[in-house]
Amino acid sequence: MGSDGNAIDSFNLVYATKACQRLKLFPNGLLLHCLAIKSGFEGDLFVVPMLLEMYAFLGSLSDAHKLFDQYSYTSLVLWGFMIKGYLKFSQESKVFGLFSNMASCFGFQWDTFTMEGLVCACGNYWSLVNKDNQVLCPIRNLMVPKLASKPAMIQQQSMAKTH
């Protein structure tokens, strides 16, 4: 990409970043981020979400959050990736914080991807606090839209029953 005469475009950067994420090649992902900046794709609508997802899913949550802070106003997808990233590394309090900010401050509409992350976080939270008979989920009076994905609800219920 680039050195062999082929033009660098957002399509190639997205798939190369996704490959780095799946193969857990974090240093290569960092190089792709540098290449995106150098090539003028720093704020690209398709490249930014893939970079954020790569950082979040490979455990570099501080880098993911820096990118999120720069571009969170552009896409609801970024909010979902941050929520899923924090959820993956059992940082439920940050999930609830992001969700609260998203829902109240910015007026974004919830999508099923984001709601699935919240429901899973409630399940993880329940598994941590149920032994002391504490609150199921720190978000009260939550109006949950219709979920297209039922596995999140099943996971939440199974985690609550096992602890």
DAPE-V705248 format. One record per pair of residues at least 24 apart in sequence whose C-alpha atoms are under 10 Angstrom apart, sorted by sequence separation. I is the first residue (numbers start at 1). GAP is how many residues later the second one is. If there is no record, write none. Layout:
# DAPE-V705248
[[I/GAP] [I/GAP]]
This chain:
# DAPE-V705248
[[30/24] [43/24] [48/24] [53/24] [57/24] [61/24] [136/24] [29/25] [30/25] [42/25] [52/25] [53/25] [56/25] [57/25] [60/25] [61/25] [92/25] [95/25] [96/25] [119/25] [10/26] [29/26] [45/26] [48/26] [49/26] [52/26] [55/26] [56/26] [59/26] [76/26] [92/26] [95/26] [96/26] [8/27] [9/27] [43/27] [44/27] [48/27] [49/27] [50/27] [51/27] [52/27] [53/27] [54/27] [55/27] [56/27] [57/27] [58/27] [59/27] [94/27] [95/27] [8/28] [13/28] [26/28] [43/28] [49/28] [50/28] [53/28] [56/28] [57/28] [61/28] [92/28] [93/28] [10/29] [21/29] [25/29] [26/29] [29/29] [45/29] [49/29] [52/29] [53/29] [56/29] [57/29] [59/29] [73/29] [79/29] [84/29] [88/29] [92/29] [93/29] [115/29] [123/29] [127/29] [9/30] [10/30] [17/30] [21/30] [24/30] [45/30] [48/30] [49/30] [52/30] [55/30] [56/30] [57/30] [58/30] [59/30] [72/30] [80/30] [83/30] [84/30] [87/30] [91/30] [92/30] [115/30] [123/30] [126/30] [127/30] [130/30] [8/31] [9/31] [10/31] [20/31] [43/31] [49/31] [50/31] [53/31] [54/31] [56/31] [57/31] [58/31] [80/31] [83/31] [86/31] [87/31] [90/31] [92/31] [115/31] [116/31] [120/31] [121/31] [122/31] [123/31] [124/31] [125/31] [126/31] [127/31] [128/31] [129/31] [130/31] [7/32] [8/32] [9/32] [10/32] [14/32] [15/32] [18/32] [21/32] [22/32] [26/32] [49/32] [53/32] [56/32] [57/32] [76/32] [80/32] [81/32] [82/32] [83/32] [84/32] [85/32] [88/32] [92/32] [93/32] [112/32] [115/32] [116/32] [119/32] [120/32] [123/32] [124/32] [127/32] [128/32] [131/32] [2/33] [8/33] [13/33] [14/33] [17/33] [18/33] [21/33] [24/33] [25/33] [26/33] [49/33] [52/33] [56/33] [73/33] [75/33] [76/33] [80/33] [81/33] [83/33] [84/33] [87/33] [88/33] [91/33] [92/33] [112/33] [115/33] [116/33] [119/33] [120/33] [123/33] [126/33] [127/33] [130/33] [10/34] [13/34] [14/34] [16/34] [17/34] [20/34] [21/34] [24/34] [26/34] [72/34] [76/34] [77/34] [79/34] [80/34] [83/34] [84/34] [87/34] [90/34] [91/34] [110/34] [111/34] [112/34] [113/34] [115/34] [116/34] [118/34] [119/34] [120/34] [122/34] [123/34] [125/34] [126/34] [127/34] [129/34] [10/35] [11/35] [12/35] [13/35] [14/35] [15/35] [17/35] [18/35] [19/35] [21/35] [22/35] [23/35] [73/35] [76/35] [79/35] [80/35] [82/35] [83/35] [86/35] [90/35] [110/35] [111/35] [112/35] [113/35] [116/35] [117/35] [119/35] [120/35] [121/35] [122/35] [123/35] [124/35] [125/35] [126/35] [127/35] [128/35] [10/36] [11/36] [14/36] [17/36] [18/36] [21/36] [22/36] [77/36] [78/36] [80/36] [81/36] [84/36] [109/36] [111/36] [112/36] [113/36] [116/36] [119/36] [120/36] [123/36] [124/36] [127/36] [2/37] [10/37] [13/37] [14/37] [17/37] [21/37] [76/37] [77/37] [80/37] [84/37] [87/37] [111/37] [112/37] [115/37] [116/37] [119/37] [120/37] [122/37] [123/37] [126/37] [9/38] [10/38] [13/38] [17/38] [20/38] [76/38] [80/38] [83/38] [118/38] [119/38] [122/38] [123/38] [100/39] [113/39] [120/39] [99/40] [112/40] [116/40] [96/41] [96/42] [96/43] [93/45]]
